[in-house]
Amino acid sequence: MFGKTAVLIVSTGLCACSLLAARQMRTQAAHELAQSRLRAARLDNELGRVRAKIASDISPERVMQMAAKLDTLKPLAGELGPRPVHDNTRIARSGDQERRR
């Protein structure tokens, strides 16, 4: 009788310990999720501030002034050759016209 009672007490204690461990892991996971969401929100706010600063510092007029300071601006297409046209609608339409013939 004493042995059965001891086994019952030990098994109940082990079940309680495993339940507490599972609860602690769930609480820790929720805490880490909340921290990552807060970190993402802070980074989004910082990104918004940086974008606003860039938008206030750079305007089309400012870009024109900076370009005017650089005397010799050449288009890249002149050095690399003509740029290819990627107009899928025109290709699809020409293919449709060839099929109709």
C-alpha positions as CSV (number, residue, x, y, z in Angstrom):
1,M,0.0,0.0,0.0
2,F,2.9,2.4,0.8
3,G,4.5,1.6,-2.5
4,K,1.4,2.4,-4.5
5,T,0.9,5.7,-2.6
6,A,4.6,6.7,-3.2
7,V,4.3,5.9,-7.0
8,L,1.1,7.9,-7.2
9,I,2.7,10.9,-5.4
10,V,5.8,10.7,-7.6
11,S,3.8,10.4,-10.9
12,T,1.6,13.3,-9.9
13,G,4.7,15.4,-9.1
14,L,6.2,14.5,-12.5
15,C,3.0,15.4,-14.3
16,A,2.9,18.7,-12.5
17,C,6.5,19.5,-13.3
18,S,6.0,18.7,-17.0
19,L,2.8,20.9,-17.1
20,L,4.8,23.8,-15.5
21,A,7.6,23.4,-18.0
22,A,5.2,23.4,-20.9
23,R,3.5,26.5,-19.5
24,Q,6.8,28.3,-19.0
25,M,7.9,27.5,-22.6
26,R,4.5,28.9,-23.9
27,T,5.0,32.1,-21.8
28,Q,8.5,32.5,-23.1
29,A,7.5,32.0,-26.7
30,A,4.7,34.7,-26.3
31,H,7.3,37.0,-24.8
32,E,9.7,36.6,-27.6
33,L,6.9,37.1,-30.2
34,A,5.9,40.3,-28.5
35,Q,9.5,41.5,-28.4
36,S,9.9,40.8,-32.1
37,R,6.7,42.7,-32.9
38,L,7.9,45.7,-30.9
39,R,11.3,45.6,-32.6
40,A,9.6,45.5,-36.0
41,A,7.3,48.4,-35.1
42,R,10.4,50.4,-34.0
43,L,12.2,49.6,-37.3
44,D,9.1,50.7,-39.3
45,N,9.0,54.0,-37.4
46,E,12.6,54.5,-38.0
47,L,12.2,53.7,-41.7
48,G,9.3,56.2,-41.9
49,R,11.5,58.9,-40.3
50,V,14.3,58.2,-42.8
51,R,12.0,58.3,-45.8
52,A,10.5,61.6,-44.6
53,K,14.0,63.1,-44.2
54,I,15.0,61.9,-47.6
55,A,11.8,63.3,-49.1
56,S,12.3,66.7,-47.4
57,D,16.0,66.9,-48.4
58,I,15.6,65.8,-52.0
59,S,13.2,67.5,-54.4
60,P,13.3,67.7,-58.2
61,E,14.7,71.2,-58.0
62,R,17.5,70.0,-55.6
63,V,18.3,67.2,-58.0
64,M,18.5,69.7,-60.9
65,Q,20.8,71.8,-58.9
66,M,23.1,68.9,-58.1
67,A,23.1,67.8,-61.7
68,A,23.9,71.3,-62.8
69,K,27.0,71.2,-60.6
70,L,28.3,68.2,-62.6
71,D,29.1,69.7,-65.9
72,T,29.4,66.7,-68.1
73,L,26.5,64.3,-67.8
74,K,26.2,61.7,-70.5
75,P,23.4,59.2,-70.9
76,L,24.3,55.6,-70.2
77,A,22.6,54.4,-73.3
78,G,25.2,56.1,-75.5
79,E,28.0,54.0,-73.9
80,L,26.2,50.7,-73.6
81,G,24.2,50.9,-76.8
82,P,20.4,51.2,-77.2
83,R,18.3,49.7,-74.4
84,P,16.0,46.9,-75.3
85,V,12.3,47.5,-75.2
86,H,10.4,45.1,-73.0
87,D,6.9,45.6,-74.1
88,N,5.1,42.3,-73.6
89,T,1.8,43.7,-74.9
90,R,3.3,44.6,-78.3
91,I,4.9,41.2,-78.6
92,A,1.7,39.5,-77.8
93,R,-0.2,41.6,-80.3
94,S,2.3,41.0,-83.0
95,G,2.0,37.3,-82.3
96,D,-1.8,37.5,-82.5
97,Q,-1.6,39.2,-85.9
98,E,0.8,36.6,-87.2
99,R,-1.7,33.8,-86.2
100,R,-4.5,35.6,-88.0
101,R,-2.7,35.5,-91.3
